[in-house]
Amino acid sequence: MTKQEKFEKLYKKHRTEYFKKHFLGKNINEAMYKTSKDIITNLAAIQTQIGMFIDSLSMLRKDKNFFNKLDEQTQWAMKSNIVGYKLISKDLDNILKSILKGLQEE
């Protein structure tokens, strides 16, 4: 069995468990509301963690005494992480704004 097949099998198992936990035998409107609320809460928490990660790396990057002692590969990795996570944060921020805008229109 390939890694992709193993992943798909595991995903199907978890998808079934997720469906049973959140939707099976429940009022669909309540299930959608609660699940959506949980997802938005988790996304907001992740957005906060990403922000703290970016801020921490940026603080280390600005500390020249610390940063200049790092090898080139680590310096590059730090810079790359800051840029990459800023992009992720921006996209996640747009997703959250879109969700909240949709909820306000309802």
MOPAC internal coordinates of N, CA, C and O (Angstrom, degrees):
PM7 1SCF
backbone

  N    0.0000 0     0.00 0     0.00 0    0    0    0
  C    1.4437 1     0.00 0     0.00 0    1    0    0
  C    1.5397 1   108.53 1     0.00 0    2    1    0
  O    1.2310 1   120.20 1   -48.23 1    3    2    1
  N    1.3319 1   117.22 1   131.77 1    3    2    1
  C    1.4575 1   121.43 1  -179.30 1    5    3    2
  C    1.5226 1   110.39 1   -76.36 1    6    5    3
  O    1.2310 1   120.93 1   -12.60 1    7    6    5
  N    1.3312 1   115.82 1   167.40 1    7    6    5
  C    1.4574 1   119.92 1   178.04 1    9    7    6
  C    1.5268 1   110.44 1   -62.04 1   10    9    7
  O    1.2310 1   120.31 1   141.23 1   11   10    9
  N    1.3202 1   117.01 1   -38.77 1   11   10    9
  C    1.4557 1   120.34 1   179.58 1   13   11   10
  C    1.5247 1   110.89 1   -64.33 1   14   13   11
  O    1.2310 1   120.22 1   137.33 1   15   14   13
  N    1.3236 1   117.18 1   -42.67 1   15   14   13
  C    1.4637 1   120.66 1   178.35 1   17   15   14
  C    1.5281 1   110.97 1   -63.58 1   18   17   15
  O    1.2310 1   120.62 1   138.74 1   19   18   17
  N    1.3467 1   116.42 1   -41.26 1   19   18   17
  C    1.4592 1   120.42 1   177.38 1   21   19   18
  C    1.5271 1   110.53 1   -62.17 1   22   21   19
  O    1.2310 1   121.13 1   136.99 1   23   22   21
  N    1.3379 1   115.44 1   -43.01 1   23   22   21
  C    1.4622 1   119.95 1   179.14 1   25   23   22
  C    1.5295 1   110.34 1   -61.87 1   26   25   23
  O    1.2310 1   120.34 1   132.61 1   27   26   25
  N    1.3279 1   116.96 1   -47.39 1   27   26   25
  C    1.4649 1   121.00 1  -178.74 1   29   27   26
  C    1.5255 1   111.56 1   -61.51 1   30   29   27
  O    1.2310 1   120.52 1   140.02 1   31   30   29
  N    1.3276 1   116.62 1   -39.98 1   31   30   29
  C    1.4610 1   120.56 1   178.47 1   33   31   30
  C    1.5315 1   110.20 1   -64.69 1   34   33   31
  O    1.2310 1   120.82 1   134.41 1   35   34   33
  N    1.3150 1   116.04 1   -45.59 1   35   34   33
  C    1.4610 1   120.66 1   179.07 1   37   35   34
  C    1.5274 1   110.84 1   -64.76 1   38   37   35
  O    1.2310 1   120.30 1   138.95 1   39   38   37
  N    1.3369 1   117.04 1   -41.05 1   39   38   37
  C    1.4624 1   121.10 1   178.33 1   41   39   38
  C    1.5258 1   110.93 1   -61.21 1   42   41   39
  O    1.2310 1   120.13 1   134.28 1   43   42   41
  N    1.3223 1   117.35 1   -45.72 1   43   42   41
  C    1.4695 1   120.84 1   179.73 1   45   43   42
  C    1.5224 1   110.80 1   -60.10 1   46   45   43
  O    1.2310 1   120.56 1   140.51 1   47   46   45
  N    1.3287 1   116.53 1   -39.49 1   47   46   45
  C    1.4583 1   120.81 1   178.70 1   49   47   46
  C    1.5308 1   110.02 1   -62.60 1   50   49   47
  O    1.2310 1   120.68 1   131.48 1   51   50   49
  N    1.3183 1   116.31 1   -48.52 1   51   50   49
  C    1.4593 1   120.13 1  -179.02 1   53   51   50
  C    1.5298 1   111.91 1   -68.47 1   54   53   51
  O    1.2310 1   120.59 1   144.94 1   55   54   53
  N    1.3238 1   116.47 1   -35.06 1   55   54   53
  C    1.4668 1   120.44 1   177.77 1   57   55   54
  C    1.5274 1   109.81 1   -61.90 1   58   57   55
  O    1.2310 1   120.61 1   137.11 1   59   58   57
  N    1.3198 1   116.44 1   -42.89 1   59   58   57
  C    1.4631 1   121.20 1   178.85 1   61   59   58
  C    1.5269 1   110.29 1   -63.51 1   62   61   59
  O    1.2310 1   120.36 1   135.25 1   63   62   61
  N    1.3266 1   116.92 1   -44.75 1   63   62   61
  C    1.4638 1   120.86 1   178.46 1   65   63   62
  C    1.5252 1   110.97 1   -62.99 1   66   65   63
  O    1.2310 1   120.55 1   139.52 1   67   66   65
  N    1.3292 1   116.55 1   -40.48 1   67   66   65
  C    1.4611 1   121.92 1   178.65 1   69   67   66
  C    1.5254 1   109.81 1   -61.90 1   70   69   67
  O    1.2310 1   120.59 1   133.43 1   71   70   69
  N    1.3356 1   116.49 1   -46.57 1   71   70   69
  C    1.4634 1   121.34 1   179.64 1   73   71   70
  C    1.5179 1   110.60 1   -59.63 1   74   73   71
  O    1.2310 1   120.46 1   133.79 1   75   74   73
  N    1.3283 1   116.73 1   -46.21 1   75   74   73
  C    1.4653 1   120.47 1  -179.63 1   77   75   74
  C    1.5312 1   110.83 1   -61.45 1   78   77   75
  O    1.2310 1   120.73 1   136.49 1   79   78   77
  N    1.3222 1   116.21 1   -43.51 1   79   78   77
  C    1.4645 1   120.92 1  -177.44 1   81   79   78
  C    1.5243 1   112.19 1   -67.16 1   82   81   79
  O    1.2310 1   119.97 1   137.66 1   83   82   81
  N    1.3246 1   117.66 1   -42.34 1   83   82   81
  C    1.4607 1   120.41 1  -170.76 1   85   83   82
  C    1.5284 1   115.14 1   -99.12 1   86   85   83
  O    1.2310 1   119.49 1   156.39 1   87   86   85
  N    1.3328 1   118.58 1   -23.61 1   87   86   85
  C    1.4551 1   119.37 1  -170.59 1   89   87   86
  C    1.5323 1   115.76 1  -127.62 1   90   89   87
  O    1.2310 1   120.14 1   144.36 1   91   90   89
  N    1.3119 1   117.33 1   -35.64 1   91   90   89
  C    1.4609 1   120.13 1  -173.56 1   93   91   90
  C    1.5252 1   111.44 1   -60.57 1   94   93   91
  O    1.2310 1   121.11 1   -57.87 1   95   94   93
  N    1.3313 1   115.47 1   122.13 1   95   94   93
  C    1.4557 1   121.79 1   177.18 1   97   95   94
  C    1.5098 1   114.82 1    73.57 1   98   97   95
  O    1.2310 1   119.90 1  -166.31 1   99   98   97
  N    1.3277 1   117.79 1    13.69 1   99   98   97
  C    1.4600 1   120.39 1  -177.93 1  101   99   98
  C    1.5199 1   109.90 1  -113.34 1  102  101   99
  O    1.2310 1   121.15 1   -22.70 1  103  102  101
  N    1.3053 1   115.41 1   157.30 1  103  102  101
  C    1.4531 1   121.30 1   173.98 1  105  103  102
  C    1.5305 1   107.71 1   -62.53 1  106  105  103
  O    1.2310 1   120.15 1   -55.45 1  107  106  105
  N    1.3255 1   117.31 1   124.55 1  107  106  105
  C    1.4601 1   121.07 1  -172.49 1  109  107  106
  C    1.5222 1   112.32 1   -62.27 1  110  109  107
  O    1.2310 1   119.91 1   140.86 1  111  110  109
  N    1.3304 1   117.79 1   -39.14 1  111  110  109
  C    1.4676 1   119.80 1  -179.84 1  113  111  110
  C    1.5271 1   111.36 1   -65.05 1  114  113  111
  O    1.2310 1   120.60 1   135.53 1  115  114  113
  N    1.3223 1   116.46 1   -44.47 1  115  114  113
  C    1.4602 1   120.55 1   177.98 1  117  115  114
  C    1.5283 1   111.10 1   -65.69 1  118  117  115
  O    1.2310 1   120.62 1   139.55 1  119  118  117
  N    1.3227 1   116.41 1   -40.45 1  119  118  117
  C    1.4646 1   120.65 1  -179.88 1  121  119  118
  C    1.5267 1   111.23 1   -64.02 1  122  121  119
  O    1.2310 1   120.60 1   136.14 1  123  122  121
  N    1.3313 1   116.46 1   -43.86 1  123  122  121
  C    1.4711 1   119.40 1   178.65 1  125  123  122
  C    1.5164 1   110.92 1   -64.58 1  126  125  123
  O    1.2310 1   120.38 1   136.88 1  127  126  125
  N    1.3311 1   116.88 1   -43.12 1  127  126  125
  C    1.4605 1   120.48 1  -179.50 1  129  127  126
  C    1.5234 1   111.02 1   -61.85 1  130  129  127
  O    1.2310 1   120.40 1   128.61 1  131  130  129
  N    1.3374 1   116.85 1   -51.39 1  131  130  129
  C    1.4593 1   120.19 1  -177.44 1  133  131  130
  C    1.5203 1   111.49 1   -63.38 1  134  133  131
  O    1.2310 1   120.15 1   135.91 1  135  134  133
  N    1.3093 1   117.33 1   -44.09 1  135  134  133
  C    1.4647 1   120.88 1  -178.87 1  137  135  134
  C    1.5239 1   110.22 1   -65.20 1  138  137  135
  O    1.2310 1   120.04 1   137.31 1  139  138  137
  N    1.3257 1   117.53 1   -42.69 1  139  138  137
  C    1.4717 1   121.08 1   177.56 1  141  139  138
  C    1.5195 1   110.84 1   -61.37 1  142  141  139
  O    1.2310 1   120.67 1   135.85 1  143  142  141
  N    1.3317 1   116.32 1   -44.15 1  143  142  141
  C    1.4665 1   120.95 1   179.30 1  145  143  142
  C    1.5290 1   110.51 1   -60.33 1  146  145  143
  O    1.2310 1   120.50 1   136.47 1  147  146  145
  N    1.3336 1   116.65 1   -43.53 1  147  146  145
  C    1.4664 1   120.84 1   179.12 1  149  147  146
  C    1.5291 1   111.26 1   -63.51 1  150  149  147
  O    1.2310 1   120.58 1   139.17 1  151  150  149
  N    1.3229 1   116.49 1   -40.83 1  151  150  149
  C    1.4638 1   120.64 1   179.64 1  153  151  150
  C    1.5269 1   110.43 1   -64.13 1  154  153  151
  O    1.2310 1   120.37 1   133.81 1  155  154  153
  N    1.3284 1   116.89 1   -46.19 1  155  154  153
  C    1.4623 1   120.83 1   179.99 1  157  155  154
  C    1.5266 1   110.71 1   -62.40 1  158  157  155
  O    1.2310 1   120.44 1   138.56 1  159  158  157
  N    1.3222 1   116.76 1   -41.44 1  159  158  157
  C    1.4686 1   120.75 1   177.80 1  161  159  158
  C    1.5237 1   110.52 1   -61.69 1  162  161  159
  O    1.2310 1   120.24 1   135.53 1  163  162  161
  N    1.3264 1   117.15 1   -44.47 1  163  162  161
  C    1.4658 1   120.88 1   179.23 1  165  163  162
  C    1.5208 1   111.50 1   -64.70 1  166  165  163
  O    1.2310 1   120.38 1   138.39 1  167  166  165
  N    1.3367 1   116.88 1   -41.61 1  167  166  165
  C    1.4686 1   120.01 1   178.47 1  169  167  166
  C    1.5254 1   111.28 1   -62.77 1  170  169  167
  O    1.2310 1   120.58 1   138.54 1  171  170  169
  N    1.3277 1   116.50 1   -41.46 1  171  170  169
  C    1.4659 1   120.54 1   178.81 1  173  171  170
  C    1.5311 1   110.59 1   -63.93 1  174  173  171
  O    1.2310 1   120.29 1   140.00 1  175  174  173
  N    1.3262 1   117.05 1   -40.00 1  175  174  173
  C    1.4665 1   120.60 1   178.13 1  177  175  174
  C    1.5305 1   110.49 1   -64.75 1  178  177  175
  O    1.2310 1   120.60 1   137.94 1  179  178  177
  N    1.3100 1   116.45 1   -42.06 1  179  178  177
  C    1.4633 1   120.77 1   178.75 1  181  179  178
  C    1.5297 1   109.70 1   -64.72 1  182  181  179
  O    1.2310 1   120.46 1   138.97 1  183  182  181
  N    1.3305 1   116.73 1   -41.03 1  183  182  181
  C    1.4664 1   120.99 1   178.40 1  185  183  182
  C    1.5292 1   109.93 1   -59.42 1  186  185  183
  O    1.2310 1   120.31 1   138.90 1  187  186  185
  N    1.3220 1   117.02 1   -41.10 1  187  186  185
  C    1.4658 1   121.33 1   178.54 1  189  187  186
  C    1.5249 1   110.49 1   -65.15 1  190  189  187
  O    1.2310 1   119.97 1   136.47 1  191  190  189
  N    1.3225 1   117.67 1   -43.53 1  191  190  189
  C    1.4689 1   121.22 1   179.02 1  193  191  190
  C    1.5220 1   111.10 1   -63.12 1  194  193  191
  O    1.2310 1   120.50 1   138.32 1  195  194  193
  N    1.3165 1   116.65 1   -41.68 1  195  194  193
  C    1.4683 1   120.26 1   178.39 1  197  195  194
  C    1.5251 1   109.65 1   -62.20 1  198  197  195
  O    1.2310 1   120.35 1   136.88 1  199  198  197
  N    1.3335 1   116.93 1   -43.12 1  199  198  197
  C    1.4638 1   120.36 1   178.63 1  201  199  198
  C    1.5205 1   112.17 1   -60.46 1  202  201  199
  O    1.2310 1   120.52 1   137.13 1  203  202  201
  N    1.3196 1   116.61 1   -42.87 1  203  202  201
  C    1.4760 1   119.91 1   178.83 1  205  203  202
  C    1.5228 1   110.81 1   -66.50 1  206  205  203
  O    1.2310 1   120.14 1   142.60 1  207  206  205
  N    1.3288 1   117.34 1   -37.40 1  207  206  205
  C    1.4630 1   121.55 1   177.80 1  209  207  206
  C    1.5285 1   110.29 1   -63.26 1  210  209  207
  O    1.2310 1   120.50 1   132.57 1  211  210  209
  N    1.3309 1   116.66 1   -47.43 1  211  210  209
  C    1.4641 1   121.28 1   178.99 1  213  211  210
  C    1.5246 1   110.08 1   -60.74 1  214  213  211
  O    1.2310 1   120.55 1   133.00 1  215  214  213
  N    1.3322 1   116.54 1   -47.00 1  215  214  213
  C    1.4639 1   120.30 1  -179.50 1  217  215  214
  C    1.5278 1   111.37 1   -60.80 1  218  217  215
  O    1.2310 1   120.16 1   138.20 1  219  218  217
  N    1.3186 1   117.31 1   -41.80 1  219  218  217
  C    1.4650 1   120.95 1   179.61 1  221  219  218
  C    1.5301 1   111.39 1   -63.68 1  222  221  219
  O    1.2310 1   120.97 1   133.14 1  223  222  221
  N    1.3393 1   115.76 1   -46.86 1  223  222  221
  C    1.4641 1   118.48 1   178.56 1  225  223  222
  C    1.5221 1   111.40 1   -63.92 1  226  225  223
  O    1.2310 1   120.49 1   141.91 1  227  226  225
  N    1.3192 1   116.67 1   -38.09 1  227  226  225
  C    1.4692 1   120.74 1   179.23 1  229  227  226
  C    1.5240 1   111.08 1   -64.72 1  230  229  227
  O    1.2310 1   120.27 1   140.42 1  231  230  229
  N    1.3352 1   117.09 1   -39.58 1  231  230  229
  C    1.4576 1   120.45 1   176.78 1  233  231  230
  C    1.5285 1   110.68 1   -62.37 1  234  233  231
  O    1.2310 1   120.66 1   136.45 1  235  234  233
  N    1.3208 1   116.35 1   -43.55 1  235  234  233
  C    1.4619 1   120.04 1   178.04 1  237  235  234
  C    1.5296 1   111.16 1   -65.31 1  238  237  235
  O    1.2310 1   120.80 1   141.36 1  239  238  237
  N    1.3196 1   116.07 1   -38.64 1  239  238  237
  C    1.4696 1   121.78 1   179.90 1  241  239  238
  C    1.5245 1   111.11 1   -64.21 1  242  241  239
  O    1.2310 1   120.34 1   142.72 1  243  242  241
  N    1.3265 1   116.96 1   -37.28 1  243  242  241
  C    1.4747 1   121.35 1  -178.93 1  245  243  242
  C    1.5239 1   112.56 1   -76.04 1  246  245  243
  O    1.2310 1   120.37 1   160.16 1  247  246  245
  N    1.3275 1   116.90 1   -19.84 1  247  246  245
  C    1.4696 1   120.82 1   178.29 1  249  247  246
  C    1.5337 1   107.88 1   -80.61 1  250  249  247
  O    1.2310 1   121.13 1   -86.15 1  251  250  249
  N    1.3307 1   115.44 1    93.85 1  251  250  249
  C    1.4818 1   120.55 1  -174.60 1  253  251  250
  C    1.5240 1   112.11 1   -61.20 1  254  253  251
  O    1.2310 1   120.09 1   144.53 1  255  254  253
  N    1.3418 1   117.43 1   -35.47 1  255  254  253
  C    1.4658 1   119.86 1   178.34 1  257  255  254
  C    1.5243 1   110.69 1   -60.25 1  258  257  255
  O    1.2310 1   120.60 1   140.97 1  259  258  257
  N    1.3216 1   116.47 1   -39.03 1  259  258  257
  C    1.4609 1   121.11 1   179.41 1  261  259  258
  C    1.5251 1   110.82 1   -78.11 1  262  261  259
  O    1.2310 1   120.86 1   128.38 1  263  262  261
  N    1.3270 1   115.96 1   -51.62 1  263  262  261
  C    1.4648 1   121.31 1  -172.03 1  265  263  262
  C    1.5283 1   112.09 1   -62.50 1  266  265  263
  O    1.2310 1   119.98 1   137.45 1  267  266  265
  N    1.3024 1   117.65 1   -42.55 1  267  266  265
  C    1.4738 1   120.81 1  -177.09 1  269  267  266
  C    1.5222 1   113.22 1   -68.35 1  270  269  267
  O    1.2310 1   120.04 1   162.36 1  271  270  269
  N    1.3190 1   117.53 1   -17.64 1  271  270  269
  C    1.4655 1   121.08 1   177.48 1  273  271  270
  C    1.5336 1   112.03 1   -82.04 1  274  273  271
  O    1.2310 1   120.23 1   167.21 1  275  274  273
  N    1.3248 1   117.17 1   -12.79 1  275  274  273
  C    1.4632 1   120.80 1  -179.39 1  277  275  274
  C    1.5257 1   110.68 1   -78.09 1  278  277  275
  O    1.2310 1   120.60 1   -29.54 1  279  278  277
  N    1.3151 1   116.46 1   150.46 1  279  278  277
  C    1.4621 1   119.41 1   175.55 1  281  279  278
  C    1.5326 1   109.43 1   -70.53 1  282  281  279
  O    1.2310 1   120.69 1   -17.00 1  283  282  281
  N    1.3135 1   116.28 1   163.00 1  283  282  281
  C    1.4682 1   121.40 1  -175.52 1  285  283  282
  C    1.5312 1   112.73 1   -58.36 1  286  285  283
  O    1.2310 1   120.58 1   139.70 1  287  286  285
  N    1.3086 1   116.49 1   -40.30 1  287  286  285
  C    1.4622 1   119.90 1  -178.83 1  289  287  286
  C    1.5351 1   111.10 1   -63.12 1  290  289  287
  O    1.2310 1   120.37 1   138.45 1  291  290  289
  N    1.3179 1   116.90 1   -41.55 1  291  290  289
  C    1.4620 1   120.90 1   179.30 1  293  291  290
  C    1.5242 1   110.77 1   -69.02 1  294  293  291
  O    1.2310 1   120.40 1   140.14 1  295  294  293
  N    1.3321 1   116.84 1   -39.86 1  295  294  293
  C    1.4682 1   120.22 1   176.04 1  297  295  294
  C    1.5310 1   110.21 1   -60.32 1  298  297  295
  O    1.2310 1   121.00 1   134.08 1  299  298  297
  N    1.3203 1   115.70 1   -45.92 1  299  298  297
  C    1.4645 1   119.82 1   179.40 1  301  299  298
  C    1.5308 1   110.42 1   -62.14 1  302  301  299
  O    1.2310 1   120.62 1   136.15 1  303  302  301
  N    1.3288 1   116.42 1   -43.85 1  303  302  301
  C    1.4687 1   120.49 1  -179.52 1  305  303  302
  C    1.5279 1   110.62 1   -61.28 1  306  305  303
  O    1.2310 1   120.23 1   138.97 1  307  306  305
  N    1.3172 1   117.17 1   -41.03 1  307  306  305
  C    1.4520 1   120.91 1   179.89 1  309  307  306
  C    1.5316 1   110.60 1   -64.24 1  310  309  307
  O    1.2310 1   120.71 1   132.15 1  311  310  309
  N    1.3268 1   116.24 1   -47.85 1  311  310  309
  C    1.4684 1   120.72 1   178.63 1  313  311  310
  C    1.5293 1   110.26 1   -60.82 1  314  313  311
  O    1.2310 1   120.72 1   136.04 1  315  314  313
  N    1.3088 1   116.24 1   -43.96 1  315  314  313
  C    1.4604 1   121.70 1  -178.73 1  317  315  314
  C    1.5243 1   111.26 1   -63.70 1  318  317  315
  O    1.2310 1   120.36 1   138.59 1  319  318  317
  N    1.3179 1   116.91 1   -41.41 1  319  318  317
  C    1.4642 1   121.39 1   177.88 1  321  319  318
  C    1.5244 1   111.07 1   -63.34 1  322  321  319
  O    1.2310 1   120.45 1   137.91 1  323  322  321
  N    1.3117 1   116.75 1   -42.09 1  323  322  321
  C    1.4653 1   119.83 1   179.47 1  325  323  322
  C    1.5207 1   109.98 1   -60.88 1  326  325  323
  O    1.2310 1   120.34 1   131.03 1  327  326  325
  N    1.3220 1   116.95 1   -48.97 1  327  326  325
  C    1.4689 1   120.97 1  -179.50 1  329  327  326
  C    1.5284 1   110.82 1   -63.20 1  330  329  327
  O    1.2310 1   120.51 1   131.52 1  331  330  329
  N    1.3194 1   116.63 1   -48.48 1  331  330  329
  C    1.4585 1   121.05 1  -177.71 1  333  331  330
  C    1.5182 1   112.84 1   -61.86 1  334  333  331
  O    1.2310 1   120.49 1   134.53 1  335  334  333
  N    1.3295 1   116.66 1   -45.47 1  335  334  333
  C    1.4595 1   119.62 1  -178.93 1  337  335  334
  C    1.5249 1   112.23 1   -71.82 1  338  337  335
  O    1.2310 1   120.00 1   152.31 1  339  338  337
  N    1.3304 1   117.60 1   -27.69 1  339  338  337
  C    1.4677 1   119.38 1   173.98 1  341  339  338
  C    1.5303 1   109.81 1   -65.29 1  342  341  339
  O    1.2310 1   120.23 1   141.06 1  343  342  341
  N    1.3191 1   117.16 1   -38.94 1  343  342  341
  C    1.4611 1   120.61 1   177.47 1  345  343  342
  C    1.5274 1   110.82 1   -65.68 1  346  345  343
  O    1.2310 1   120.46 1   135.90 1  347  346  345
  N    1.3205 1   116.73 1   -44.10 1  347  346  345
  C    1.4672 1   121.35 1   177.54 1  349  347  346
  C    1.5246 1   109.65 1   -61.06 1  350  349  347
  O    1.2310 1   120.55 1   135.94 1  351  350  349
  N    1.3241 1   116.55 1   -44.06 1  351  350  349
  C    1.4507 1   121.13 1  -179.32 1  353  351  350
  C    1.5308 1   111.31 1   -62.16 1  354  353  351
  O    1.2310 1   120.83 1   138.04 1  355  354  353
  N    1.3116 1   116.03 1   -41.96 1  355  354  353
  C    1.4661 1   120.13 1   178.75 1  357  355  354
  C    1.5318 1   110.45 1   -62.87 1  358  357  355
  O    1.2310 1   120.53 1   134.61 1  359  358  357
  N    1.3358 1   116.58 1   -45.39 1  359  358  357
  C    1.4694 1   120.16 1   178.88 1  361  359  358
  C    1.5227 1   111.48 1   -63.42 1  362  361  359
  O    1.2310 1   120.55 1   136.90 1  363  362  361
  N    1.3137 1   116.55 1   -43.10 1  363  362  361
  C    1.4637 1   120.56 1   179.46 1  365  363  362
  C    1.5240 1   110.77 1   -65.12 1  366  365  363
  O    1.2310 1   120.79 1   141.36 1  367  366  365
  N    1.3227 1   116.09 1   -38.64 1  367  366  365
  C    1.4539 1   120.55 1   176.90 1  369  367  366
  C    1.5315 1   110.71 1   -61.13 1  370  369  367
  O    1.2310 1   120.56 1   137.26 1  371  370  369
  N    1.3261 1   116.54 1   -42.74 1  371  370  369
  C    1.4626 1   120.76 1   177.75 1  373  371  370
  C    1.5288 1   111.84 1   -64.04 1  374  373  371
  O    1.2310 1   120.52 1   141.09 1  375  374  373
  N    1.3175 1   116.60 1   -38.91 1  375  374  373
  C    1.4666 1   121.07 1   177.83 1  377  375  374
  C    1.5303 1   110.09 1   -63.26 1  378  377  375
  O    1.2310 1   120.62 1   132.15 1  379  378  377
  N    1.3302 1   116.42 1   -47.85 1  379  378  377
  C    1.4639 1   120.19 1  -179.70 1  381  379  378
  C    1.5298 1   111.21 1   -62.93 1  382  381  379
  O    1.2310 1   120.27 1   138.09 1  383  382  381
  N    1.3296 1   117.10 1   -41.91 1  383  382  381
  C    1.4683 1   120.07 1   177.85 1  385  383  382
  C    1.5222 1   110.66 1   -62.16 1  386  385  383
  O    1.2310 1   120.32 1   139.49 1  387  386  385
  N    1.3088 1   116.99 1   -40.51 1  387  386  385
  C    1.4638 1   121.24 1   179.38 1  389  387  386
  C    1.5209 1   110.89 1   -64.18 1  390  389  387
  O    1.2310 1   120.28 1   136.14 1  391  390  389
  N    1.3151 1   117.07 1   -43.86 1  391  390  389
  C    1.4675 1   121.35 1   178.70 1  393  391  390
  C    1.5213 1   110.34 1   -62.51 1  394  393  391
  O    1.2310 1   120.73 1   132.52 1  395  394  393
  N    1.3283 1   116.20 1   -47.48 1  395  394  393
  C    1.4567 1   120.03 1  -178.56 1  397  395  394
  C    1.5244 1   111.74 1   -65.06 1  398  397  395
  O    1.2310 1   120.37 1   142.48 1  399  398  397
  N    1.3189 1   116.90 1   -37.52 1  399  398  397
  C    1.4625 1   120.69 1   177.23 1  401  399  398
  C    1.5444 1   109.52 1   -62.63 1  402  401  399
  O    1.2310 1   120.79 1   136.71 1  403  402  401
  N    1.3337 1   116.09 1   -43.29 1  403  402  401
  C    1.4551 1   120.49 1   177.69 1  405  403  402
  C    1.5119 1   112.21 1   -61.78 1  406  405  403
  O    1.2310 1   120.15 1   141.74 1  407  406  405
  N    1.3232 1   117.32 1   -38.26 1  407  406  405
  C    1.4560 1   120.96 1   179.34 1  409  407  406
  C    1.5377 1   111.10 1   -69.53 1  410  409  407
  O    1.2310 1   120.27 1   145.11 1  411  410  409
  N    1.3114 1   117.08 1   -34.89 1  411  410  409
  C    1.4636 1   120.48 1   179.20 1  413  411  410
  C    1.5234 1   111.41 1   -69.59 1  414  413  411
  O    1.2310 1   120.59 1   149.06 1  415  414  413
  N    1.3288 1   116.47 1   -30.94 1  415  414  413
  C    1.4626 1   120.44 1  -178.79 1  417  415  414
  C    1.5258 1   112.48 1   -75.86 1  418  417  415
  O    1.2310 1   120.68 1   161.45 1  419  418  417
  N    1.3227 1   116.30 1   -18.55 1  419  418  417
  C    1.4783 1   119.62 1  -178.38 1  421  419  418
  C    1.4969 1   112.53 1   -73.14 1  422  421  419
  O    1.2310 1   120.10 1   180.00 1  423  422  421

